[in-house]
Amino acid sequence: MFTTLFTSADVVASSLTGLCIMSFAAAIICFLGLSWSNERWRVPEALVGTACLVTALYYVGATGYWLSASEASAGVRFSAWYSVHPLQVVAVYFYARTQGFVPIGIFWRLAGAAILMVFGRWLGDAGFFDESLGAILSIGFWLYILGELYFGAIPDRIRPAARPIKLGYFWIRLFFTLGWAVYPILHFVDTVIGVGHAPAIIVLYSTFDIINLIIPSLIVVAVAGQDRY
């Protein structure tokens, strides 16, 4: 894709290529963070770094396909989401684990809910049942994830932590609350209304990957950097 010429007017190609580079850069920073933070932060840093790397690989393919055919498909994006969203939510679990014990059952429930959140939207997008029902199912699992982040063992473990840890968790949870709300909205416009993967939809998806993935990942690294050897 880096050997294909495109103009600044091609906003989709610019956004896809930009997100590819940004995701790779974020992944590198996350993995480098493993060497300058305390050992207890290595699991959440590795998880968010892997999520950024998976996203970068998706954007490599999406950019190449757009440059060759000027088309995009939700199918490829769903393939990345099956890895990215579970990695993100279990990273939050291990973020809380840096402060003490959190029941392992929460790990499995968060991972399962994240997979089912993507699966619900995929079922509707693939036409296996009504698109609106798929979106509603996805929203239900997303709300369950938020419930775990706002109530229960995870926030209880974060509450007595140091200020940088509490502040980082506040922003990560806020991005998962407001930023992730865009995914069912765009899915509704894309699939239910039938707009399809129009250029504006692609650019919006790409923009919110910065807010929902790259920034929270860098927050984990920044907080971990406060807790050195």
N, C-alpha and C positions, 0 to 999 in steps of 0.2 A: 504493500500500500504506500510505502514511502517513496516509491519510484514512479508513482502516478501523479500527474499534474492535475491540480484542481484550483479553481479561482476562489478568491475570498467571498464571492457571491454564493458559492455552494455552501450554505450554512450547515447543512446536514453533514457533509464530508468534513467540514471544519470541526464540528462538535464531536463527531465520532472519533476522528484522529486525535483531537485534543484530549478526550476522555481516555483513549488508549494510553497516551503518554502519561497523563496524570495518574492513572491507576497503576501503571508500572512504577512511577516515581514513588507513590504512596506505599506500594508493596516493598520497595527497596528500603525506604525509611523505617517501616515497621520491622523488617528483618534486621536492619542495622541496630535498631533499638534493643534487640536481644542482648547485645554486647555491653550496653551501658546502663542497664537497669538491674534491679534486684531479681534474683532467680524466681521469686514467686510471681513475677509479672510476665514470665516468658510464655506461658500458655495463652493468655489473652492477646499478647502481641503477635504470636505466631498465627493465631486464628484470624485476626483482622488482616494481617499481612497476606495470608492465603486467600481470603475473600477478595482483596484488592487484586491479587495476581489472577484469580479466576475471571474477575471482571475485565482485566486488561486483555486476557486471551479472547474473551467474547468480543471485545471491541476490535481486536485484530481481524477476526472473521467478518464482523458486521461492516467494518470499514471497507474491507476488500470487496465484499459483495455489493455494497452501495456504489463503489467506484466502477465496478464492472457492469452492473445491471441497473443501477439507480432504483433499487428496491430494498425492502427490509421485511423481515418476518418476525412475528412474536415468538415463533417456535424456538428460535435460537436463544432469544432472551430468557425464555422459561428454562431452557437447559442450564443456563448460568445461574438463574435464581435458585434452582434446587440445591445448589451448593452455597451460594453467597448468603442467603437469608438465614439458614440454619447456623452457618459459621458465625454470623454476626450475633445472633441471640445467645448462643452458647458462650461466645466471648464475654458477653455481659455477665453470664453466670460465673465464669472464672474471674472476672473483674471483682465481683463480690467475694469470691473465695479467697482473694488476696487478704481479706480482712478477717477471715475465720471460716468456720464450718458452715456450709449451706447444704441442705439435704440433696442427695444425688437424684432423687425423684424429680426435682425441679429441672435438672439438666435434661432428662429424657422428655419431660412434658414440653419444655421450650423447643427442643429440637423437633419433636413430633408435630407441634403446632405450626412451626415455621414451614415444615415440608408440606403439611396439609393446607396451609395458607396459599402456597404456590399451586398446589394440586387442584384446589377449588377453582382458581382462575383459569388454569390450563384446561380443565374439563369443559368449562363454558366456551373458551376460545376454540377448542378443538371440535365443538359441536356435539359432544356426547350427551349433554343435556342443556337446558335453557341457560343462556349466557347470564341473565340476571341472577339466577339461582347460584351459578358458579361464583359470581361476584359477592353475593350475600354470604355464602359459605366462607369465602376467603376473608371477608371482613370479620366474621365471627371468630376465626382463629387468630386474626390480628388483635382483636379486642382481648382475647384470652391472654396473649403474650403481654399486652399492656397491663392486664390485671396482675400478672406475676411481677411486673416491674414496679408497679405502684403500691401493691399490698403484699404482705407476707414476708418470707424469710430474706429475700434479696434486699429490699429497702431497709429492713430491720438491721441487716448486717452493715449497710452503708451508713446508716444514721449516726453512729458514734465515731465514724472514721475521721481522718484529718480533712481539713478544708479542701485541699486540691482534689482529693478522691471524691468528696461529696459534690463538688462543683462539676467535675468531669462527668460523674454519673447523672447529674441534673441535665446537662446538655445532651448527653447521649440519649437519655430517655425522652427528652423533648424532640429530638430529631426523629426517633422512632414513633413518636405520637403524631407530630404535625407533618413531617416529611413523608412518612410511609402512607399517610392518608391520600397522597397524590396517586399512588399506584392503583387503588380501586377506581378512583375518578378517571384516570387515563384509560384503564381497562374498560370502563363503562362507555367512554367516548369511542374507543377503538373498536370494541366488539359489539356492544349492545346497540349503540347508535349506528355503528357500521361505517365510521369514518375510515377505519383501516389504519395502517402504518403510514399516515400522511407525514410529510416533512416536519410539520409543527409538533406532532406527537413524538417523533423520534428525538427532536431537539429537547423537548421537555423531559422525556425519560433520561436523556443524557445529563441534562442540567441537574436533575434531582439525584442522580448517582453521586454527584459531588457532595450534595447536602446529606444524603442518607448513608453513604458508604465512606467516602474519602475523609470528610471532616471528622466523623466519629472515630475512624481508625487512627487518625493523627491525634485525637484527644487521648486515646488509650496510651499512645507512645509518650505524649507530653506528661500525662499523670505518672506513668511508670518512671519517667526520667527524674521526677521529684524524689523517688525512692531508690537511691543508688546504694551501692554496697556500703 
